[in-house]
């Protein structure tokens, strides 16, 4: 099954790549598919207590957009409100899609990035295959809005925690990269409206002389 993080109907995270692709393109005879899958799951299974990072600066992390550009978060998005939708496991997709659809429906004035975050050595070694699998389920015009983070993923996990990993970590950053709004308890229409309000307030401040 091809997997992806950013669009309705796709499936993200921890095992993003097409299983056949991983087996045929990256596996050596000495490493079975079942062992590789176990390593991938282990990389995503270390729970840290959930934290509220409001008021903290988002850590500087390196990632890559599915369109191929190197991205440094939050540096490359400073100067405007930014909403990061962070997901840690495949089952995050359903929750993430609802946030994304709500933001697009409201026309929330912020730069929106989906951030599949996959810490651990093994996922990093397979990043090309994982990203390739994701591209198969996402229209090419949307690739630039999906930024995968591998090597620096631990910094994001330490910021938010990853208990109840199916819930999207929704972070609203101000123009300076400071977290001004956060939610990790699953999609809520009321919280969606509150996020939209907070983003509009930040947008107004960013546009003020």
N, C-alpha and C positions, 0 to 999 in steps of 0.2 A: 504494500500500500504506500503510495507516495504521500509524504507528509509535508505540512507547511504551517507557518505560524500566523499568517496575517489575514487570511481571507475566509469568509464563511464557507463551510464545507471542507476546509482543509484541516490537517491535524499536525500539531507542532511537537517539538521539543524532546530532548533526550534521545529519541531515535528517529530524528527527522528524515533521515535518508531512506530511500526505497530499499527494502530489505534485500531484494535481489541485487540491486546495485552494490550494496555493501558486501554481499557475499561473493559476487563475481569479480568486482573490481578492486577490492581492498584486502580480501582475506588471503592469508598465506596457508599452505597446507598444514602447517603446524598449529594454527589457531582456528578452532572450530567456531562456527556461527554462534552456538549456544554460549561459549565462553565469552565471546565478544559482547553479546547481548547482556550477559551478566555484568561485565565490566562497565558497560554504558549505564545500566540501571544503578550500579553501585555508585557511579559518579554523581547521580542525581538523588541519592537516598540518604544523605547525611543531614538530619533535621537540625536547624538552629531555631531558637525561640523567635517568634515574631516581634518586631520592633517598630516603633513609630519614629520615623526619621525627620519629621517636620522640623524645620529650622536648621537642618544640617545641609552642608554643601554636598551635592551629588559627587561621588568620587570620579576622578578622571580615569576613564577606561577606554581601551582600544577595541574597536570592532570593525566589521566590514558590512557594508550594505550589500544586498543581493545583486545590485547592479554593478558591484565590483569595486566601488570606491572605499578607500580606508576612511573610517570615521572615528573621531575622538569625541566621546561624550563626557561632559556636556559642552566642551569647548566649541564645537562646530555649530552649536545651536544657541549660543549666547546672544543677548540683545532682544529676545522675544520670549513670551511664555511658551513653554514646551511641555507636552504631556507624553510621558513614557509609559507604555503598557508592557510590563515585564512579565515573562512567563518562564516557569522552571520545568514543567512537565507537560507531557502530551495532552493530558486531560484539562489543561488550562484553556484550551481552544474555545470551548463553548462559552465560558465566562468572558474571555477576551473579545470574542466576536460581538457580544452584547454591548460592551463598553464602546467598541469601535463604531458600531452602528448608531449608538446613541449620540456620540460625539459628531459624527457626520450629519446626522439628522438635525441636530441643534445648530450646526454650523459654528461650533465652538472656535473662537479666535485664538488658536494656538497651533504650533507645529507639533504634529503627532508622529511618534515613532514607536513601532512595535520592536521589542527588544528580547528576542529569544536568548536566554542566558543559560549557558551549559558549561558549568565549571568542571574541571578535571582534565587530566592528561589525555585519556583515551578519546573523548569527544574532540579535543583540539587536534589530535592526529588525524581524525576523520573529517575535519571541518569542510574540506572541498566536497566530499561526497554528501555530507549532510546538507550543505547549501545547495548543491545541485538538485537534491531531492526536493527541497523546498521550492525551488524555482519552477518545478514542473506543475505545481499547483497554484501559482500566483501569476497574474498577468504581468508582462514585462514592464508596463508603465507604473506598476506599484512597487517594483523591486527596491527603489531608492528609499522607501519608507520603512523597510524592514532591515534592522541592523543586528546581526548576530554577534554575540560576545562569548568568547571561549576562554582564553587565557586569563582575562581579568574578571571572569565571572564571579570568583570568590568575593571580590570587593563589593559587588552588588548584593550577594547573598548575605554577607555580614551586615550590610546596611539595613536590610528589610527583614531578615530571617526567612526561613522557607518551610515553616510548619504550615500545614494545610496548603500544600503546593498547588492544588488545582485552582486556587483563587489568584486572579491577576493582581500583581502589585501595580497600582495606579499612582503615578507620581506627577504632580504639577510643579514644574520648576519656574522660577522667575527669570528675569533677563540676566541675572548674575549666576544662574545655576544653583540657586538655593531652593530646597524643597519647601513649598508653601502649602501643599495639600497632599494627603496620602490616604489610601484606602486599600485594605487587603482582605475584606470580609465577604467578597462576592458581589456581583452586580446588584445594584439597588437603584430604582428609578429616582428616589429622593436624593441619593448620593450623586447620581448623574447630574441632576439639576444643580446641586450644590457645587459640583466640580465646574460646571459651565459658568455659574455665577463667579466663582473664584478666578477662573481664567479671564473672564471679561474685566474684572477689577484689575488684574495684573496687566492686561492689554492696555487699559486706560492709563495706568501709571507709566508704562513703557512709552506711550505716545506723548506723554506730557513733557513740555520743554524743561 
